[in-house]
């Protein structure tokens, strides 16, 4: 089970920190990803982190603004979002990688690889 928290309404330029608490699986051996779905658009990946936290990946539009991290002892995934823009608005989901201890690259994007997801956290950035 994955449970997100930390969403909300923020002005352009503001910050939010999303958290995702995991249970029911061995969190420390799986890469984790943040996904988002903007209104009227499809699901897209935002950021990925390997199981041990040593490698991180970001979609180009959030590089330099978002930071993904994890605390394996607390089975928690984070997404620090700074300098938020209206186009960051959407529902954010944390999801578990299908594969154990694997890395991820943008050209490998496949929603079916990240089917174990939380219920989502709404992020709304106002102009």
GROMACS elastic network, one bead per residue, 0.5 to 0.9 nm:
[ bonds ]
;  ai    aj funct       b0    kb
    1    21     6  0.81124   500
    1    22     6  0.57105   500
    1    23     6  0.51283   500
    1    24     6  0.59526   500
    1    25     6  0.79730   500
    1   116     6  0.78694   500
    1   117     6  0.77119   500
    1   118     6  0.69147   500
    2    20     6  0.62606   500
    2    21     6  0.56795   500
    2    23     6  0.65681   500
    2    24     6  0.87991   500
    2    93     6  0.89982   500
    2    94     6  0.71130   500
    2    95     6  0.74452   500
    2    96     6  0.85245   500
    2   116     6  0.79456   500
    2   117     6  0.62346   500
    2   119     6  0.76165   500
    3    19     6  0.80507   500
    3    20     6  0.52484   500
    3    21     6  0.53003   500
    3    22     6  0.66645   500
    3    23     6  0.87867   500
    3    93     6  0.88817   500
    3    94     6  0.80059   500
    3   117     6  0.84657   500
    3   118     6  0.52214   500
    3   119     6  0.66505   500
    3   120     6  0.76549   500
    3   121     6  0.89176   500
    4     7     6  0.82616   500
    4    18     6  0.68917   500
    4    19     6  0.55067   500
    4    21     6  0.65994   500
    4    77     6  0.89357   500
    4    92     6  0.83029   500
    4    93     6  0.71072   500
    4    94     6  0.69184   500
    4   118     6  0.63070   500
    4   119     6  0.70598   500
    4   120     6  0.60176   500
    4   121     6  0.59409   500
    5    17     6  0.85318   500
    5    18     6  0.57387   500
    5    19     6  0.52785   500
    5    20     6  0.64069   500
    5    21     6  0.85445   500
    5   120     6  0.80939   500
    5   121     6  0.60773   500
    5   122     6  0.89849   500
    6    16     6  0.69121   500
    6    17     6  0.57827   500
    6    19     6  0.61486   500
    6    20     6  0.88702   500
    6   121     6  0.71072   500
    6   122     6  0.86463   500
    6   123     6  0.86177   500
    7    16     6  0.69218   500
    7    17     6  0.74329   500
    7    18     6  0.62231   500
    7    19     6  0.88396   500
    7    91     6  0.86251   500
    7    92     6  0.81866   500
    7   120     6  0.89011   500
    7   121     6  0.51583   500
    7   122     6  0.52379   500
    7   123     6  0.50042   500
    7   124     6  0.79856   500
    8    16     6  0.77488   500
    8   121     6  0.78891   500
    8   122     6  0.61202   500
    8   123     6  0.50920   500
    8   124     6  0.61558   500
    8   125     6  0.84383   500
    9    16     6  0.89635   500
    9   122     6  0.82789   500
    9   123     6  0.61825   500
    9   125     6  0.59323   500
    9   126     6  0.72770   500
   10    13     6  0.82198   500
   10    14     6  0.58942   500
   10    15     6  0.71959   500
   10    16     6  0.77435   500
   10    84     6  0.80530   500
   10   123     6  0.79356   500
   10   124     6  0.63282   500
   10   125     6  0.50398   500
   10   126     6  0.62553   500
   11    14     6  0.54625   500
   11    15     6  0.84653   500
   11    84     6  0.76696   500
   11    85     6  0.81456   500
   11    86     6  0.83904   500
   11   124     6  0.83645   500
   11   125     6  0.54310   500
   11   127     6  0.62998   500
   12    15     6  0.86802   500
   12    83     6  0.69990   500
   12    84     6  0.54670   500
   12    85     6  0.51391   500
   12    86     6  0.64479   500
   12   125     6  0.58049   500
   12   126     6  0.58042   500
   12   127     6  0.55775   500
   13    82     6  0.69917   500
   13    85     6  0.63613   500
   13   125     6  0.85977   500
   14    81     6  0.83384   500
   14    82     6  0.61726   500
   14    83     6  0.54766   500
   14    84     6  0.54668   500
   14    85     6  0.82358   500
   14   125     6  0.81737   500
   15    80     6  0.75345   500
   15    81     6  0.54171   500
   15    83     6  0.62208   500
   15    84     6  0.61810   500
   16    79     6  0.82570   500
   16    80     6  0.62231   500
   16    81     6  0.52445   500
   16    82     6  0.67242   500
   16    84     6  0.82120   500
   16   123     6  0.84677   500
   17    78     6  0.69303   500
   17    79     6  0.56279   500
   17    81     6  0.59176   500
   17    82     6  0.85204   500
   18    77     6  0.81660   500
   18    78     6  0.55028   500
   18    80     6  0.64202   500
   18    81     6  0.78909   500
   18    92     6  0.85806   500
   18   121     6  0.79812   500
   19    76     6  0.67236   500
   19    77     6  0.56601   500
   19    79     6  0.65664   500
   19    80     6  0.87730   500
   19    94     6  0.86282   500
   20    75     6  0.83375   500
   20    76     6  0.54396   500
   20    78     6  0.63315   500
   20    79     6  0.87381   500
   20    93     6  0.86305   500
   20    94     6  0.64552   500
   20   118     6  0.80030   500
   21    74     6  0.79426   500
   21    75     6  0.59572   500
   21    77     6  0.65547   500
   21    78     6  0.89806   500
   22    25     6  0.75726   500
   22    26     6  0.88336   500
   22    27     6  0.67426   500
   22    74     6  0.86512   500
   22    75     6  0.54665   500
   22    76     6  0.61303   500
   22    77     6  0.79930   500
   23    26     6  0.78938   500
   23    27     6  0.75379   500
   23    75     6  0.73440   500
   24    27     6  0.84306   500
   25    28     6  0.88814   500
   26    29     6  0.61230   500
   26    30     6  0.74531   500
   26    75     6  0.85454   500
   27    30     6  0.58542   500
   27    31     6  0.83438   500
   27    32     6  0.87346   500
   27    51     6  0.78280   500
   27    72     6  0.66474   500
   27    73     6  0.89573   500
   27    75     6  0.58369   500
   27    76     6  0.82933   500
   27    96     6  0.85073   500
   28    31     6  0.80317   500
   28    51     6  0.55990   500
   28    52     6  0.68010   500
   28    71     6  0.86925   500
   28    72     6  0.53356   500
   28    73     6  0.80389   500
   28    75     6  0.73223   500
   28   101     6  0.86974   500
   29    50     6  0.85830   500
   29    51     6  0.51173   500
   29    52     6  0.74036   500
   29   100     6  0.58589   500
   29   101     6  0.54428   500
   29   102     6  0.89083   500
   30    50     6  0.69908   500
   30    52     6  0.83453   500
   30    96     6  0.66814   500
   30    97     6  0.59910   500
   30    98     6  0.79193   500
   30    99     6  0.68833   500
   30   100     6  0.50189   500
   30   101     6  0.52163   500
   30   102     6  0.73069   500
   31    48     6  0.71475   500
   31    49     6  0.56092   500
   31    52     6  0.78971   500
   31    53     6  0.81870   500
   31    95     6  0.89156   500
   31    96     6  0.65131   500
   31    97     6  0.54005   500
   31    98     6  0.85457   500
   31    99     6  0.78067   500
   31   100     6  0.71693   500
   31   101     6  0.60916   500
   31   102     6  0.63729   500
   31   103     6  0.70448   500
   31   104     6  0.83670   500
   32    47     6  0.85244   500
   32    48     6  0.57632   500
   32    49     6  0.55066   500
   32    50     6  0.65828   500
   32    51     6  0.70970   500
   32    70     6  0.88105   500
   32    77     6  0.76396   500
   32    94     6  0.71579   500
   32    95     6  0.58457   500
   32    97     6  0.56946   500
   32   114     6  0.85600   500
   33    45     6  0.72375   500
   33    46     6  0.73879   500
   33    47     6  0.56190   500
   33    49     6  0.63621   500
   33    50     6  0.87746   500
   33    68     6  0.87365   500
   33    77     6  0.87929   500
   33    93     6  0.82552   500
   33    94     6  0.57501   500
   33    95     6  0.53137   500
   33    96     6  0.65094   500
   33    97     6  0.72246   500
   33   114     6  0.77984   500
   34    44     6  0.88749   500
   34    45     6  0.61885   500
   34    46     6  0.54380   500
   34    47     6  0.52605   500
   34    48     6  0.64132   500
   34    49     6  0.89756   500
   34    68     6  0.84013   500
   34    78     6  0.89266   500
   34    79     6  0.77377   500
   34    92     6  0.67509   500
   34    93     6  0.56404   500
   34    95     6  0.63097   500
   35    43     6  0.67841   500
   35    44     6  0.56298   500
   35    46     6  0.52811   500
   35    47     6  0.72481   500
   35    48     6  0.89453   500
   35    91     6  0.82610   500
   35    92     6  0.56396   500
   35    93     6  0.50254   500
   35    94     6  0.61895   500
   35    95     6  0.73157   500
   36    42     6  0.84809   500
   36    43     6  0.57703   500
   36    44     6  0.55584   500
   36    45     6  0.63694   500
   36    46     6  0.66949   500
   36    88     6  0.86682   500
   36    89     6  0.86733   500
   36    90     6  0.60935   500
   36    91     6  0.53725   500
   36    93     6  0.59293   500
   36    94     6  0.86692   500
   36   120     6  0.85344   500
   37    40     6  0.81200   500
   37    41     6  0.62613   500
   37    42     6  0.58390   500
   37    44     6  0.63613   500
   37    45     6  0.88496   500
   37    89     6  0.83282   500
   37    90     6  0.52194   500
   37    91     6  0.52756   500
   37    92     6  0.66458   500
   37    93     6  0.83699   500
   38    41     6  0.52983   500
   38    42     6  0.71020   500
   38    43     6  0.75840   500
   38    44     6  0.87085   500
   38    87     6  0.79483   500
   38    88     6  0.76379   500
   38    89     6  0.60262   500
   38    91     6  0.65042   500
   38    92     6  0.87939   500
   39    42     6  0.83960   500
   39    89     6  0.78835   500
   39    90     6  0.62313   500
   39    91     6  0.83211   500
   41    44     6  0.87897   500
   43   111     6  0.78748   500
   44    59     6  0.89651   500
   44   109     6  0.85986   500
   44   111     6  0.83101   500
   45    48     6  0.79364   500
   45    58     6  0.82664   500
   45    59     6  0.70217   500
   45   106     6  0.83608   500
   45   109     6  0.76001   500
   45   111     6  0.85110   500
   46    57     6  0.82398   500
   46    58     6  0.58330   500
   46    59     6  0.52841   500
   46    60     6  0.87058   500
   46    61     6  0.85799   500
   46    62     6  0.73959   500
   46    66     6  0.89612   500
   46    92     6  0.89226   500
   47    56     6  0.71711   500
   47    57     6  0.53560   500
   47    59     6  0.63449   500
   47    62     6  0.85029   500
   47    66     6  0.83007   500
   47    67     6  0.81348   500
   47    68     6  0.66286   500
   47    79     6  0.83719   500
   48    55     6  0.82201   500
   48    56     6  0.55711   500
   48    58     6  0.66308   500
   48    68     6  0.72381   500
   48   103     6  0.84210   500
   48   104     6  0.70321   500
   48   105     6  0.86441   500
   49    52     6  0.80413   500
   49    53     6  0.57064   500
   49    54     6  0.75132   500
   49    55     6  0.57787   500
   49    57     6  0.64886   500
   49    68     6  0.68132   500
   49    69     6  0.70608   500
   49    70     6  0.79602   500
   49   103     6  0.78197   500
   49   104     6  0.82183   500
   50    53     6  0.50456   500
   50    54     6  0.64072   500
   50    55     6  0.54805   500
   50    56     6  0.65755   500
   50    57     6  0.88967   500
   50   101     6  0.67878   500
   50   102     6  0.66691   500
   50   103     6  0.58250   500
   50   104     6  0.79200   500
   51    54     6  0.78938   500
   51    55     6  0.85749   500
   51    70     6  0.87473   500
   51    72     6  0.84707   500
   51   100     6  0.80547   500
   51   101     6  0.55529   500
   51   102     6  0.75044   500
   51   103     6  0.84401   500
   52    55     6  0.79231   500
   52    70     6  0.85302   500
   52    72     6  0.79993   500
   52   101     6  0.80834   500
   53    56     6  0.71329   500
   53    68     6  0.89995   500
   53    69     6  0.67961   500
   53    70     6  0.65674   500
   53    71     6  0.85862   500
   53    72     6  0.88109   500
   55   103     6  0.77409   500
   56    67     6  0.86699   500
   56    68     6  0.71249   500
   56    69     6  0.83027   500
   56   103     6  0.87988   500
   56   104     6  0.87607   500
   57    63     6  0.88129   500
   57    68     6  0.85102   500
   57   104     6  0.75012   500
   57   105     6  0.71842   500
   57   106     6  0.81756   500
   58    61     6  0.80762   500
   58    62     6  0.65495   500
   58    63     6  0.58516   500
   58    66     6  0.80532   500
   58    67     6  0.84950   500
   58    68     6  0.86109   500
   58   106     6  0.84444   500
   59    62     6  0.58860   500
   59    63     6  0.65594   500
   59   106     6  0.75275   500
   60    63     6  0.53746   500
   60    64     6  0.89424   500
   61    64     6  0.88112   500
   61    65     6  0.86821   500
   62    65     6  0.54061   500
   62    66     6  0.56503   500
   62    67     6  0.87967   500
   62    81     6  0.85289   500
   62    88     6  0.86124   500
   63    66     6  0.62302   500
   63    67     6  0.82350   500
   64    67     6  0.78019   500
   64    82     6  0.87191   500
   65    80     6  0.82059   500
   65    81     6  0.61230   500
   65    82     6  0.51106   500
   65    83     6  0.60532   500
   65    84     6  0.76718   500
   66    79     6  0.67356   500
   66    80     6  0.54865   500
   66    82     6  0.60191   500
   66    83     6  0.84516   500
   66    84     6  0.88790   500
   67    78     6  0.80591   500
   67    79     6  0.56689   500
   67    80     6  0.50492   500
   67    81     6  0.66348   500
   67    82     6  0.85166   500
   68    77     6  0.76066   500
   68    78     6  0.56886   500
   68    80     6  0.64008   500
   68    81     6  0.87827   500
   69    76     6  0.87233   500
   69    77     6  0.60716   500
   69    78     6  0.51996   500
   69    79     6  0.65344   500
   69    80     6  0.82135   500
   70    73     6  0.89950   500
   70    74     6  0.85788   500
   70    75     6  0.76302   500
   70    76     6  0.57370   500
   70    78     6  0.58074   500
   70    79     6  0.87238   500
   71    74     6  0.54418   500
   71    75     6  0.59066   500
   71    76     6  0.52955   500
   71    77     6  0.64841   500
   71    78     6  0.82896   500
   72    76     6  0.64123   500
   72    77     6  0.81693   500
   73    76     6  0.79235   500
   74    77     6  0.88694   500
   77    94     6  0.78970   500
   81    84     6  0.65865   500
   82    85     6  0.89636   500
   84    87     6  0.82777   500
   84    88     6  0.64904   500
   84    89     6  0.87104   500
   84   125     6  0.67238   500
   85    88     6  0.54223   500
   85    89     6  0.75789   500
   85   125     6  0.61113   500
   85   126     6  0.78867   500
   85   127     6  0.79468   500
   86    89     6  0.56151   500
   86   124     6  0.73374   500
   86   126     6  0.58481   500
   86   127     6  0.63360   500
   87    90     6  0.82042   500
   87   125     6  0.76500   500
   88   123     6  0.75560   500
   88   124     6  0.75237   500
   88   125     6  0.67787   500
   89    92     6  0.88624   500
   89   122     6  0.78260   500
   89   123     6  0.53497   500
   89   125     6  0.54991   500
   89   126     6  0.84251   500
   90   121     6  0.83314   500
   90   122     6  0.59629   500
   90   123     6  0.54322   500
   90   124     6  0.64685   500
   90   125     6  0.88030   500
   91   120     6  0.57833   500
   91   121     6  0.53765   500
   91   123     6  0.60282   500
   91   124     6  0.85305   500
   92   118     6  0.89753   500
   92   119     6  0.88048   500
   92   120     6  0.52529   500
   92   121     6  0.51191   500
   92   122     6  0.62756   500
   92   123     6  0.70375   500
   93   117     6  0.62909   500
   93   118     6  0.57451   500
   93   119     6  0.67944   500
   93   121     6  0.65298   500
   94   114     6  0.89805   500
   94   116     6  0.84994   500
   94   117     6  0.56706   500
   94   118     6  0.57909   500
   94   119     6  0.85452   500
   94   120     6  0.72982   500
   95   114     6  0.56294   500
   95   115     6  0.68848   500
   95   116     6  0.54710   500
   95   118     6  0.65800   500
   96    99     6  0.86324   500
   96   113     6  0.83247   500
   96   114     6  0.56639   500
   96   115     6  0.72863   500
   96   116     6  0.54992   500
   96   117     6  0.66073   500
   97   100     6  0.72019   500
   97   101     6  0.86444   500
   97   102     6  0.80182   500
   97   113     6  0.60588   500
   97   114     6  0.51949   500
   97   115     6  0.79434   500
   97   116     6  0.77230   500
   98   112     6  0.82780   500
   98   113     6  0.51712   500
   98   114     6  0.60338   500
   98   115     6  0.76120   500
   98   116     6  0.80228   500
   99   102     6  0.60334   500
   99   103     6  0.89903   500
   99   113     6  0.78202   500
  104   107     6  0.85797   500
  104   108     6  0.67645   500
  104   109     6  0.80866   500
  105   108     6  0.55094   500
  105   109     6  0.72162   500
  106   109     6  0.55150   500
  107   110     6  0.88366   500
  109   112     6  0.88708   500
  109   113     6  0.80538   500
  110   113     6  0.56122   500
  110   114     6  0.75503   500
  111   114     6  0.54559   500
  111   115     6  0.67229   500
  112   115     6  0.55524   500
  113   116     6  0.86199   500
  114   117     6  0.70563   500
  117   120     6  0.79245   500
  118   121     6  0.86046   500
